[in-house]
Amino acid sequence: MSVRYSMIGHGKLGTSMAVAIAKRSFYVMGVDINQQSVERVNAGHTPVQETDLEETIASNKERIHATLSHQEAIINLDLSFVNNPNSQ
């Protein structure tokens, strides 16, 4: 069984990490509090500006999903990463 990941926070770091994991054939669920970010990821688009990220998300769309529910991501997946934008 392949490990399934959740990425809490879909800013520049979280989105880039999620895409890198999906690119290696793993399933990744991203969690964000921003409805528009979630919708963009689920449509195969990037919620942030980053070089080549749009194309990479589109080419790995079947392995990347986003949700507003932290509970859904943590309970249903194997390993979670939390990105804290306030940490120093």
MOPAC internal coordinates of N, CA, C and O (Angstrom, degrees):
PM7 1SCF
backbone

  N    0.0000 0     0.00 0     0.00 0    0    0    0
  C    1.4522 1     0.00 0     0.00 0    1    0    0
  C    1.5285 1   109.30 1     0.00 0    2    1    0
  O    1.2310 1   120.52 1   -45.27 1    3    2    1
  N    1.2827 1   116.62 1   134.73 1    3    2    1
  C    1.4538 1   122.94 1   179.90 1    5    3    2
  C    1.5328 1   110.42 1   -82.75 1    6    5    3
  O    1.2310 1   120.72 1   -39.07 1    7    6    5
  N    1.3161 1   116.22 1   140.93 1    7    6    5
  C    1.4597 1   121.26 1   178.02 1    9    7    6
  C    1.5249 1   109.40 1   -67.79 1   10    9    7
  O    1.2310 1   120.93 1   -42.91 1   11   10    9
  N    1.3304 1   115.83 1   137.09 1   11   10    9
  C    1.4671 1   122.00 1   177.60 1   13   11   10
  C    1.5246 1   107.45 1  -111.75 1   14   13   11
  O    1.2310 1   120.54 1   -49.21 1   15   14   13
  N    1.3259 1   116.57 1   130.79 1   15   14   13
  C    1.4521 1   122.94 1  -172.39 1   17   15   14
  C    1.5180 1   112.40 1  -108.20 1   18   17   15
  O    1.2310 1   121.21 1   -29.04 1   19   18   17
  N    1.3400 1   115.28 1   150.96 1   19   18   17
  C    1.4590 1   119.99 1   166.85 1   21   19   18
  C    1.5162 1   107.88 1  -122.20 1   22   21   19
  O    1.2310 1   121.54 1   -36.80 1   23   22   21
  N    1.3176 1   114.65 1   143.20 1   23   22   21
  C    1.4598 1   122.32 1  -178.89 1   25   23   22
  C    1.5232 1   106.76 1  -121.06 1   26   25   23
  O    1.2310 1   120.47 1   -71.91 1   27   26   25
  N    1.3302 1   116.70 1   108.09 1   27   26   25
  C    1.4532 1   121.53 1  -178.90 1   29   27   26
  C    1.5308 1   107.65 1   -86.24 1   30   29   27
  O    1.2310 1   120.72 1   -66.29 1   31   30   29
  N    1.3127 1   116.24 1   113.71 1   31   30   29
  C    1.4598 1   122.28 1  -176.97 1   33   31   30
  C    1.5158 1   110.34 1   103.65 1   34   33   31
  O    1.2310 1   120.54 1   -63.97 1   35   34   33
  N    1.3155 1   116.58 1   116.03 1   35   34   33
  C    1.4607 1   121.07 1  -177.92 1   37   35   34
  C    1.5229 1   111.33 1  -114.66 1   38   37   35
  O    1.2310 1   120.90 1  -130.40 1   39   38   37
  N    1.3248 1   115.89 1    49.60 1   39   38   37
  C    1.4593 1   120.85 1   171.23 1   41   39   38
  C    1.5190 1   108.39 1   -85.83 1   42   41   39
  O    1.2310 1   120.27 1    23.23 1   43   42   41
  N    1.3254 1   117.09 1  -156.77 1   43   42   41
  C    1.4719 1   120.62 1  -179.02 1   45   43   42
  C    1.5234 1   112.22 1   -60.07 1   46   45   43
  O    1.2310 1   119.94 1   132.71 1   47   46   45
  N    1.3188 1   117.72 1   -47.29 1   47   46   45
  C    1.4600 1   120.63 1  -178.05 1   49   47   46
  C    1.5274 1   111.48 1   -69.77 1   50   49   47
  O    1.2310 1   119.99 1   130.35 1   51   50   49
  N    1.3210 1   117.62 1   -49.65 1   51   50   49
  C    1.4568 1   120.80 1  -177.73 1   53   51   50
  C    1.5151 1   113.14 1   -61.79 1   54   53   51
  O    1.2310 1   120.34 1   136.63 1   55   54   53
  N    1.3135 1   116.95 1   -43.37 1   55   54   53
  C    1.4668 1   120.52 1   179.22 1   57   55   54
  C    1.5180 1   110.59 1   -65.89 1   58   57   55
  O    1.2310 1   120.06 1   135.84 1   59   58   57
  N    1.3104 1   117.48 1   -44.16 1   59   58   57
  C    1.4676 1   120.99 1   179.69 1   61   59   58
  C    1.5252 1   111.22 1   -62.51 1   62   61   59
  O    1.2310 1   120.35 1   137.73 1   63   62   61
  N    1.3426 1   116.93 1   -42.27 1   63   62   61
  C    1.4673 1   120.45 1   178.05 1   65   63   62
  C    1.5216 1   111.05 1   -65.49 1   66   65   63
  O    1.2310 1   120.05 1   136.39 1   67   66   65
  N    1.3292 1   117.51 1   -43.61 1   67   66   65
  C    1.4568 1   121.17 1   179.79 1   69   67   66
  C    1.5276 1   111.11 1   -60.32 1   70   69   67
  O    1.2310 1   120.56 1   136.59 1   71   70   69
  N    1.3042 1   116.54 1   -43.41 1   71   70   69
  C    1.4643 1   120.93 1  -179.80 1   73   71   70
  C    1.5271 1   110.90 1   -66.83 1   74   73   71
  O    1.2310 1   120.17 1   139.82 1   75   74   73
  N    1.3253 1   117.29 1   -40.18 1   75   74   73
  C    1.4658 1   120.42 1   178.29 1   77   75   74
  C    1.5302 1   110.88 1   -62.40 1   78   77   75
  O    1.2310 1   120.17 1   140.02 1   79   78   77
  N    1.3182 1   117.28 1   -39.98 1   79   78   77
  C    1.4662 1   121.46 1   178.39 1   81   79   78
  C    1.5276 1   110.31 1   -68.10 1   82   81   79
  O    1.2310 1   120.08 1   134.52 1   83   82   81
  N    1.3239 1   117.46 1   -45.48 1   83   82   81
  C    1.4669 1   121.22 1   179.45 1   85   83   82
  C    1.5204 1   111.33 1   -63.04 1   86   85   83
  O    1.2310 1   120.50 1   144.98 1   87   86   85
  N    1.3027 1   116.64 1   -35.02 1   87   86   85
  C    1.4665 1   121.70 1   179.96 1   89   87   86
  C    1.5314 1   111.08 1   -62.90 1   90   89   87
  O    1.2310 1   120.71 1   157.65 1   91   90   89
  N    1.3208 1   116.25 1   -22.35 1   91   90   89
  C    1.4642 1   121.69 1   178.10 1   93   91   90
  C    1.5360 1   111.52 1   -95.66 1   94   93   91
  O    1.2310 1   121.09 1  -158.04 1   95   94   93
  N    1.3301 1   115.52 1    21.96 1   95   94   93
  C    1.4687 1   124.73 1   173.49 1   97   95   94
  C    1.5305 1   115.19 1    73.69 1   98   97   95
  O    1.2310 1   119.97 1  -157.77 1   99   98   97
  N    1.3319 1   117.66 1    22.23 1   99   98   97
  C    1.4546 1   120.91 1   174.59 1  101   99   98
  C    1.5224 1   109.72 1  -101.40 1  102  101   99
  O    1.2310 1   120.62 1   -28.29 1  103  102  101
  N    1.3369 1   116.43 1   151.71 1  103  102  101
  C    1.4594 1   122.08 1   175.24 1  105  103  102
  C    1.5280 1   108.71 1   -82.26 1  106  105  103
  O    1.2310 1   120.47 1   -44.21 1  107  106  105
  N    1.3363 1   116.70 1   135.79 1  107  106  105
  C    1.4617 1   122.22 1   179.87 1  109  107  106
  C    1.5244 1   109.66 1  -133.15 1  110  109  107
  O    1.2310 1   121.00 1   -49.22 1  111  110  109
  N    1.3303 1   115.70 1   130.78 1  111  110  109
  C    1.4549 1   120.87 1   172.90 1  113  111  110
  C    1.5258 1   107.65 1  -111.12 1  114  113  111
  O    1.2310 1   120.66 1   -58.01 1  115  114  113
  N    1.3102 1   116.34 1   121.99 1  115  114  113
  C    1.4502 1   121.22 1   177.05 1  117  115  114
  C    1.5138 1   110.76 1   -93.59 1  118  117  115
  O    1.2310 1   120.86 1   -34.13 1  119  118  117
  N    1.3193 1   115.95 1   145.87 1  119  118  117
  C    1.4624 1   121.78 1   178.73 1  121  119  118
  C    1.5161 1   108.23 1  -122.25 1  122  121  119
  O    1.2310 1   120.93 1   -46.46 1  123  122  121
  N    1.3189 1   115.82 1   133.54 1  123  122  121
  C    1.4620 1   119.81 1   176.72 1  125  123  122
  C    1.5273 1   108.54 1  -150.11 1  126  125  123
  O    1.2310 1   120.60 1   -23.45 1  127  126  125
  N    1.3166 1   116.45 1   156.55 1  127  126  125
  C    1.4651 1   120.87 1   178.12 1  129  127  126
  C    1.5220 1   111.84 1   -88.72 1  130  129  127
  O    1.2310 1   120.63 1   173.20 1  131  130  129
  N    1.3250 1   116.40 1    -6.80 1  131  130  129
  C    1.4545 1   122.18 1  -178.36 1  133  131  130
  C    1.5268 1   110.07 1   -95.47 1  134  133  131
  O    1.2310 1   120.68 1   -69.69 1  135  134  133
  N    1.3277 1   116.31 1   110.31 1  135  134  133
  C    1.4690 1   121.99 1  -178.49 1  137  135  134
  C    1.5283 1   112.07 1   -55.81 1  138  137  135
  O    1.2310 1   120.02 1   138.86 1  139  138  137
  N    1.3239 1   117.56 1   -41.14 1  139  138  137
  C    1.4639 1   120.84 1  -179.05 1  141  139  138
  C    1.5347 1   111.27 1   -64.13 1  142  141  139
  O    1.2310 1   119.85 1   140.95 1  143  142  141
  N    1.3201 1   117.89 1   -39.05 1  143  142  141
  C    1.4700 1   121.00 1   177.15 1  145  143  142
  C    1.5231 1   110.59 1   -62.59 1  146  145  143
  O    1.2310 1   120.80 1   135.28 1  147  146  145
  N    1.3156 1   116.08 1   -44.72 1  147  146  145
  C    1.4651 1   121.26 1   178.97 1  149  147  146
  C    1.5281 1   110.40 1   -60.90 1  150  149  147
  O    1.2310 1   120.19 1   133.92 1  151  150  149
  N    1.2975 1   117.24 1   -46.08 1  151  150  149
  C    1.4644 1   121.30 1   179.53 1  153  151  150
  C    1.5247 1   111.83 1   -62.55 1  154  153  151
  O    1.2310 1   120.42 1   138.92 1  155  154  153
  N    1.3142 1   116.81 1   -41.08 1  155  154  153
  C    1.4709 1   120.33 1   179.64 1  157  155  154
  C    1.5364 1   111.49 1   -63.19 1  158  157  155
  O    1.2310 1   120.57 1   134.31 1  159  158  157
  N    1.3246 1   116.51 1   -45.69 1  159  158  157
  C    1.4666 1   120.06 1   179.33 1  161  159  158
  C    1.5301 1   110.05 1   -62.40 1  162  161  159
  O    1.2310 1   120.02 1   135.10 1  163  162  161
  N    1.3099 1   117.57 1   -44.90 1  163  162  161
  C    1.4709 1   120.85 1  -179.35 1  165  163  162
  C    1.5253 1   112.82 1   -65.65 1  166  165  163
  O    1.2310 1   120.49 1   157.69 1  167  166  165
  N    1.3205 1   116.68 1   -22.31 1  167  166  165
  C    1.4669 1   121.21 1   176.34 1  169  167  166
  C    1.5293 1   111.92 1   -89.49 1  170  169  167
  O    1.2310 1   120.43 1  -179.79 1  171  170  169
  N    1.3387 1   116.78 1     0.21 1  171  170  169
  C    1.4683 1   120.32 1   178.94 1  173  171  170
  C    1.5090 1   114.07 1    86.96 1  174  173  171
  O    1.2310 1   120.48 1  -157.03 1  175  174  173
  N    1.3377 1   116.68 1    22.97 1  175  174  173
  C    1.4615 1   121.72 1  -179.59 1  177  175  174
  C    1.5211 1   110.22 1  -120.33 1  178  177  175
  O    1.2310 1   120.67 1   -20.22 1  179  178  177
  N    1.3103 1   116.32 1   159.78 1  179  178  177
  C    1.4521 1   120.34 1   179.04 1  181  179  178
  C    1.5289 1   111.22 1   -86.09 1  182  181  179
  O    1.2310 1   119.97 1   -38.39 1  183  182  181
  N    1.3288 1   117.66 1   141.61 1  183  182  181
  C    1.4622 1   120.40 1   176.18 1  185  183  182
  C    1.5293 1   112.17 1   -85.70 1  186  185  183
  O    1.2310 1   120.28 1   173.90 1  187  186  185
  N    1.3323 1   117.07 1    -6.10 1  187  186  185
  C    1.4720 1   122.42 1  -177.40 1  189  187  186
  C    1.5190 1   109.81 1  -135.64 1  190  189  187
  O    1.2310 1   120.65 1   -19.06 1  191  190  189
  N    1.3326 1   116.35 1   160.94 1  191  190  189
  C    1.4613 1   121.68 1   176.25 1  193  191  190
  C    1.5192 1   109.54 1   -86.12 1  194  193  191
  O    1.2310 1   120.37 1   -58.80 1  195  194  193
  N    1.3057 1   116.89 1   121.20 1  195  194  193
  C    1.4623 1   122.26 1   177.34 1  197  195  194
  C    1.5246 1   107.30 1  -159.17 1  198  197  195
  O    1.2310 1   120.25 1   -42.64 1  199  198  197
  N    1.3032 1   117.12 1   137.36 1  199  198  197
  C    1.4611 1   122.66 1  -176.61 1  201  199  198
  C    1.5250 1   111.57 1   -55.38 1  202  201  199
  O    1.2310 1   120.54 1   -51.91 1  203  202  201
  N    1.3322 1   116.57 1   128.09 1  203  202  201
  C    1.4655 1   125.99 1   176.13 1  205  203  202
  C    1.5297 1   115.06 1    65.20 1  206  205  203
  O    1.2310 1   119.58 1  -176.95 1  207  206  205
  N    1.3133 1   118.41 1     3.05 1  207  206  205
  C    1.4611 1   120.47 1  -177.34 1  209  207  206
  C    1.5311 1   112.09 1   -69.13 1  210  209  207
  O    1.2310 1   120.17 1   141.24 1  211  210  209
  N    1.3075 1   117.28 1   -38.76 1  211  210  209
  C    1.4724 1   121.63 1   179.96 1  213  211  210
  C    1.5316 1   110.83 1   -57.63 1  214  213  211
  O    1.2310 1   120.42 1   131.69 1  215  214  213
  N    1.3218 1   116.81 1   -48.31 1  215  214  213
  C    1.4630 1   121.29 1  -178.94 1  217  215  214
  C    1.5270 1   111.49 1   -66.31 1  218  217  215
  O    1.2310 1   120.44 1   142.15 1  219  218  217
  N    1.3185 1   116.76 1   -37.85 1  219  218  217
  C    1.4611 1   120.44 1  -178.28 1  221  219  218
  C    1.5226 1   111.15 1   -70.62 1  222  221  219
  O    1.2310 1   120.02 1   140.68 1  223  222  221
  N    1.3260 1   117.57 1   -39.32 1  223  222  221
  C    1.4682 1   119.77 1   175.41 1  225  223  222
  C    1.5259 1   109.75 1   -63.14 1  226  225  223
  O    1.2310 1   120.13 1   134.19 1  227  226  225
  N    1.3082 1   117.36 1   -45.81 1  227  226  225
  C    1.4673 1   120.65 1  -178.81 1  229  227  226
  C    1.5290 1   111.44 1   -60.74 1  230  229  227
  O    1.2310 1   120.00 1   140.37 1  231  230  229
  N    1.3158 1   117.60 1   -39.63 1  231  230  229
  C    1.4675 1   119.88 1  -177.62 1  233  231  230
  C    1.5266 1   113.08 1   -78.43 1  234  233  231
  O    1.2310 1   119.66 1   169.42 1  235  234  233
  N    1.3217 1   118.25 1   -10.58 1  235  234  233
  C    1.4727 1   122.23 1   178.44 1  237  235  234
  C    1.5252 1   111.82 1  -121.23 1  238  237  235
  O    1.2310 1   120.66 1  -159.60 1  239  238  237
  N    1.3193 1   116.34 1    20.40 1  239  238  237
  C    1.4699 1   123.06 1  -174.05 1  241  239  238
  C    1.5305 1   113.59 1   -54.38 1  242  241  239
  O    1.2310 1   119.67 1   146.33 1  243  242  241
  N    1.3153 1   118.24 1   -33.67 1  243  242  241
  C    1.4623 1   120.46 1  -177.98 1  245  243  242
  C    1.5295 1   113.27 1   -69.77 1  246  245  243
  O    1.2310 1   120.19 1   164.67 1  247  246  245
  N    1.3269 1   117.24 1   -15.33 1  247  246  245
  C    1.4661 1   121.03 1   180.00 1  249  247  246
  C    1.5261 1   113.56 1  -109.00 1  250  249  247
  O    1.2310 1   119.86 1  -179.35 1  251  250  249
  N    1.3320 1   117.88 1     0.65 1  251  250  249
  C    1.4618 1   121.18 1  -178.21 1  253  251  250
  C    1.5325 1   108.93 1  -121.04 1  254  253  251
  O    1.2310 1   121.10 1   -50.83 1  255  254  253
  N    1.3101 1   115.50 1   129.17 1  255  254  253
  C    1.4619 1   122.04 1   177.93 1  257  255  254
  C    1.5208 1   106.91 1  -138.26 1  258  257  255
  O    1.2310 1   120.02 1   -28.15 1  259  258  257
  N    1.3092 1   117.57 1   151.85 1  259  258  257
  C    1.4617 1   121.25 1   178.10 1  261  259  258
  C    1.5232 1   110.17 1  -128.33 1  262  261  259
  O    1.2310 1   121.28 1   -26.76 1  263  262  261
  N    1.3138 1   115.16 1   153.24 1  263  262  261
  C    1.4633 1   121.77 1  -178.74 1  265  263  262
  C    1.5229 1   109.90 1  -147.75 1  266  265  263
  O    1.2310 1   120.94 1   -18.66 1  267  266  265
  N    1.3143 1   115.81 1   161.34 1  267  266  265
  C    1.4619 1   121.72 1   172.69 1  269  267  266
  C    1.5333 1   110.81 1   -90.57 1  270  269  267
  O    1.2310 1   120.40 1   169.99 1  271  270  269
  N    1.3271 1   116.84 1   -10.01 1  271  270  269
  C    1.4651 1   122.10 1  -172.13 1  273  271  270
  C    1.5304 1   112.91 1   -96.11 1  274  273  271
  O    1.2310 1   121.13 1   -71.15 1  275  274  273
  N    1.3321 1   115.44 1   108.85 1  275  274  273
  C    1.4634 1   119.62 1   174.86 1  277  275  274
  C    1.5254 1   110.01 1   -62.33 1  278  277  275
  O    1.2310 1   120.88 1   140.72 1  279  278  277
  N    1.3219 1   115.92 1   -39.28 1  279  278  277
  C    1.4586 1   120.94 1  -178.72 1  281  279  278
  C    1.5281 1   111.35 1   -60.49 1  282  281  279
  O    1.2310 1   120.37 1   134.18 1  283  282  281
  N    1.3127 1   116.90 1   -45.82 1  283  282  281
  C    1.4664 1   121.35 1   179.68 1  285  283  282
  C    1.5249 1   110.91 1   -57.53 1  286  285  283
  O    1.2310 1   120.32 1   135.25 1  287  286  285
  N    1.3029 1   117.00 1   -44.75 1  287  286  285
  C    1.4608 1   121.35 1  -176.92 1  289  287  286
  C    1.5219 1   112.31 1   -70.50 1  290  289  287
  O    1.2310 1   120.06 1   136.23 1  291  290  289
  N    1.3054 1   117.49 1   -43.77 1  291  290  289
  C    1.4613 1   120.46 1  -174.95 1  293  291  290
  C    1.5271 1   111.61 1   -73.68 1  294  293  291
  O    1.2310 1   119.89 1   137.74 1  295  294  293
  N    1.3048 1   117.82 1   -42.26 1  295  294  293
  C    1.4646 1   120.99 1  -177.13 1  297  295  294
  C    1.5315 1   111.64 1   -72.20 1  298  297  295
  O    1.2310 1   119.90 1   141.24 1  299  298  297
  N    1.3109 1   117.80 1   -38.76 1  299  298  297
  C    1.4621 1   120.92 1  -172.11 1  301  299  298
  C    1.5286 1   115.32 1   -90.71 1  302  301  299
  O    1.2310 1   119.80 1   173.56 1  303  302  301
  N    1.3290 1   117.99 1    -6.44 1  303  302  301
  C    1.4623 1   119.46 1  -176.78 1  305  303  302
  C    1.5233 1   110.52 1  -120.15 1  306  305  303
  O    1.2310 1   120.57 1    -8.69 1  307  306  305
  N    1.3115 1   116.52 1   171.31 1  307  306  305
  C    1.4630 1   121.90 1  -170.87 1  309  307  306
  C    1.5248 1   114.84 1   -90.30 1  310  309  307
  O    1.2310 1   120.00 1   142.86 1  311  310  309
  N    1.3057 1   117.60 1   -37.14 1  311  310  309
  C    1.4625 1   121.48 1  -173.46 1  313  311  310
  C    1.5239 1   109.22 1  -141.89 1  314  313  311
  O    1.2310 1   120.59 1   -48.61 1  315  314  313
  N    1.3390 1   116.49 1   131.39 1  315  314  313
  C    1.4648 1   120.70 1  -177.39 1  317  315  314
  C    1.5269 1   110.88 1  -118.45 1  318  317  315
  O    1.2310 1   120.93 1   -41.08 1  319  318  317
  N    1.3205 1   115.83 1   138.92 1  319  318  317
  C    1.4514 1   123.29 1   172.18 1  321  319  318
  C    1.5260 1   107.51 1  -111.75 1  322  321  319
  O    1.2310 1   120.37 1   -43.60 1  323  322  321
  N    1.3253 1   116.91 1   136.40 1  323  322  321
  C    1.4553 1   121.09 1   179.07 1  325  323  322
  C    1.5246 1   108.15 1  -115.32 1  326  325  323
  O    1.2310 1   120.69 1   -57.19 1  327  326  325
  N    1.3089 1   116.29 1   122.81 1  327  326  325
  C    1.4559 1   122.33 1   178.33 1  329  327  326
  C    1.5185 1   107.90 1  -101.46 1  330  329  327
  O    1.2310 1   120.33 1   -63.69 1  331  330  329
  N    1.3105 1   116.97 1   116.31 1  331  330  329
  C    1.4709 1   122.15 1  -178.45 1  333  331  330
  C    1.5367 1   108.98 1  -105.45 1  334  333  331
  O    1.2310 1   120.27 1   -74.42 1  335  334  333
  N    1.3133 1   117.10 1   105.58 1  335  334  333
  C    1.4761 1   119.57 1  -178.48 1  337  335  334
  C    1.5275 1   112.73 1   -67.62 1  338  337  335
  O    1.2310 1   119.93 1   165.70 1  339  338  337
  N    1.3151 1   117.74 1   -14.30 1  339  338  337
  C    1.4630 1   120.92 1  -178.47 1  341  339  338
  C    1.5250 1   113.84 1   -93.32 1  342  341  339
  O    1.2310 1   120.09 1   174.42 1  343  342  341
  N    1.3357 1   117.43 1    -5.58 1  343  342  341
  C    1.4664 1   118.76 1  -179.21 1  345  343  342
  C    1.5194 1   110.29 1   -77.01 1  346  345  343
  O    1.2310 1   120.84 1   -26.74 1  347  346  345
  N    1.3004 1   115.99 1   153.26 1  347  346  345
  C    1.4704 1   120.70 1  -178.09 1  349  347  346
  C    1.4982 1   110.45 1  -111.04 1  350  349  347
  O    1.2310 1   120.10 1   180.00 1  351  350  349

